[in-house]
Amino acid sequence: MGENRDLFVAQGADFGGRRVSRIDAKTGRSHVLAHSYQGRRLDSPNDLTIGPDGLMYFTDPRYSGHESIEQPIQGLYRIEENGDVTLAVADAVKPNGLVFSSDGSKLYVAAANDNSSTDYSRHVKDQPVHAGLIAVLEYPVNADGSFGPRKVLVDYTDVNTLGPDGLNVDAEGNLYVALFGVDEPGIYVYAPNGQRIGRFPTGEVWPTNTAFVSDPDGHHYLYMTGGADLYRIRLK
């Protein structure tokens, strides 16, 4: 959501719009911000965030959908001030969630390479997952706004999971990862060095994304999406 309460939406494939849009909070009208790169349709915009430079970044993997795949890689893109779409990261394998560190010096990306375009909703829970790189990646942000070499911050490759989905950070710089999978799904919390420091178990619910919200009384909450539902966890 933007400062003027406009809503930014990543519309994926599987009969979706395959674009990034802005919905005007006052009129309800939708404005397309990105739908192609170098003349080819985007594959399936998945998640987005605003960078420290004020520009929008979004991931474009393909996890489901019958539509043809037009992009040669599944990339992470930036929408420039003039509206141009730039490929910002090309080696995040199959990027999903993304978020910048609290100080803006790093970019975290959830890489969930299932080696296919399989719809996760059809996965049989008692069967092991066979995948490629499944990890949270870290990229340093260079002075010119580009990104340095990637680093595997948290590696899930040997864990029976479908991988990380949405990412978030708190004011202290801790990273919150929605681990979407079959073994102990939940919201996992990591220190900036990648050390696990906590977990919010979610039972049978496969979490997909999170958001921090505070009410007028000073209570702090972690909101979580899972399936078609929205959940709330009160924080201390």
Residue pairs with C-beta under 8 A, 6 or more apart in sequence:
1 7
1 8
2 8
2 22
4 25
5 25
6 22
6 23
6 24
6 25
7 22
7 23
7 25
8 20
8 21
8 22
8 23
8 33
8 48
8 56
9 20
9 21
9 22
9 23
9 30
10 20
10 45
10 46
10 47
10 48
10 58
10 59
11 17
11 18
11 19
11 20
11 21
11 45
12 18
12 44
12 45
12 46
12 64
12 65
13 43
13 44
13 62
13 64
13 65
13 66
13 67
14 44
14 64
14 65
14 66
14 67
14 119
15 65
16 44
16 65
17 35
18 35
18 41
18 42
18 43
18 44
18 45
18 67
19 32
19 33
19 34
19 35
19 42
19 45
20 32
20 33
20 34
20 35
20 42
20 45
20 48
20 56
20 58
20 79
21 30
21 31
21 32
21 33
22 30
22 31
22 33
23 29
23 30
23 31
24 30
24 31
33 56
33 79
33 83
34 42
34 45
34 58
34 77
34 79
34 85
35 41
35 42
36 42
36 85
37 60
37 71
37 75
37 77
37 85
37 87
40 70
40 71
41 70
41 71
42 60
42 70
42 71
43 60
43 61
43 62
43 69
43 70
43 71
43 74
44 60
44 61
44 62
44 63
44 64
44 65
45 58
45 59
45 60
46 58
46 59
46 60
46 61
46 63
46 95
46 96
46 97
47 58
47 59
47 96
47 97
47 98
47 166
47 209
48 56
48 57
48 58
48 59
48 98
49 56
49 57
49 58
49 98
49 99
49 100
50 56
50 57
51 57
51 78
51 100
51 104
51 107
51 145
52 100
52 104
52 141
53 145
55 78
55 79
55 80
55 81
56 78
56 79
57 76
57 77
57 78
57 79
57 88
57 98
57 107
58 76
58 77
58 79
58 98
59 74
59 75
59 76
59 77
59 92
59 95
59 96
59 97
59 98
59 109
60 71
60 74
60 75
60 76
60 77
60 95
61 74
61 94
61 95
61 96
61 112
62 69
62 74
62 117
63 94
63 112
63 114
63 117
63 118
63 119
63 120
64 117
64 118
64 119
64 120
64 121
65 117
69 117
73 87
73 90
74 92
74 93
74 94
74 95
75 87
75 88
75 89
75 90
75 92
75 95
76 87
76 88
76 89
76 90
76 92
76 95
76 98
76 109
77 85
77 86
77 87
77 88
78 85
78 86
78 88
79 85
79 86
80 86
88 146
88 147
89 95
89 107
89 109
89 139
89 147
89 150
91 150
92 109
92 111
92 137
92 150
93 111
93 113
93 132
93 133
94 111
94 112
94 113
94 114
94 132
95 109
95 110
95 111
96 109
96 110
96 111
96 112
96 163
96 164
96 165
96 166
97 109
97 110
97 164
97 165
97 166
97 167
97 177
97 178
97 209
98 107
98 108
98 109
98 110
98 167
99 107
99 108
99 167
99 168
99 169
99 175
100 106
100 107
100 108
100 141
100 169
101 107
101 108
101 169
101 173
101 192
102 169
102 170
102 171
102 172
102 173
103 173
104 141
105 140
105 141
106 138
106 139
106 140
106 141
106 192
107 138
107 139
107 141
107 147
108 136
108 137
108 138
108 139
108 153
108 167
108 169
108 175
109 136
109 137
109 138
109 139
109 150
109 167
110 136
110 137
110 163
110 164
110 165
110 166
110 167
110 177
111 133
111 134
111 135
111 136
111 137
111 163
111 164
112 131
112 134
112 162
112 163
112 164
112 165
112 180
113 131
113 132
113 133
113 134
113 163
114 120
114 129
114 131
114 132
114 162
114 163
115 130
115 131
115 132
120 162
120 180
120 206
123 129
123 162
123 182
125 182
126 182
128 160
129 160
129 161
129 162
129 181
129 182
131 157
131 162
131 163
132 157
133 152
133 157
134 155
134 156
134 157
134 159
134 161
134 162
134 163
134 164
135 152
135 153
135 154
135 155
135 156
135 157
135 164
136 152
136 153
136 154
136 156
136 164
136 167
136 175
136 177
136 190
136 194
137 150
137 151
137 152
137 153
138 150
138 151
138 152
138 153
138 194
139 147
139 148
139 149
139 150
139 151
140 147
140 148
140 149
141 147
141 148
142 148
153 175
153 190
153 194
154 164
154 177
154 190
154 194
154 196
156 163
156 164
156 179
159 181
159 183
160 181
160 182
160 183
161 179
161 180
161 181
161 182
161 183
161 185
162 180
162 181
162 182
162 206
163 179
163 180
163 181
164 177
164 178
164 179
164 180
165 178
165 179
165 180
165 207
165 208
165 209
166 177
166 178
166 207
166 208
166 209
166 210
166 225
167 175
167 176
167 177
167 178
168 175
168 176
168 209
168 210
168 211
168 212
169 175
169 176
170 176
170 212
173 191
173 192
174 189
174 190
174 191
174 192
174 197
175 189
175 190
175 191
175 192
176 187
176 188
176 189
176 210
176 222
177 187
177 188
177 189
177 190
178 187
178 207
178 208
178 209
178 210
178 224
179 185
179 186
179 187
179 188
179 207
180 206
180 207
180 208
181 206
184 199
184 201
185 201
185 202
185 203
185 205
185 206
185 207
186 199
186 200
186 201
186 202
186 207
187 199
187 200
187 202
187 207
187 210
187 222
187 224
187 233
188 196
188 198
188 199
189 196
189 197
189 198
189 199
189 200
190 196
190 197
191 197
200 222
200 224
200 233
202 224
202 226
202 231
205 226
205 227
205 229
205 231
206 226
206 227
207 224
207 225
207 226
208 225
208 226
208 227
209 224
209 225
210 222
210 223
210 224
210 225
211 222
211 223
212 220
212 221
212 222
212 223
213 220
213 221
213 223
214 220
214 221
215 221
219 234
220 234
220 235
220 236
221 232
221 233
221 234
221 235
222 232
222 233
222 235
223 230
223 231
223 232
223 233
224 230
224 231
224 232
224 233
225 231
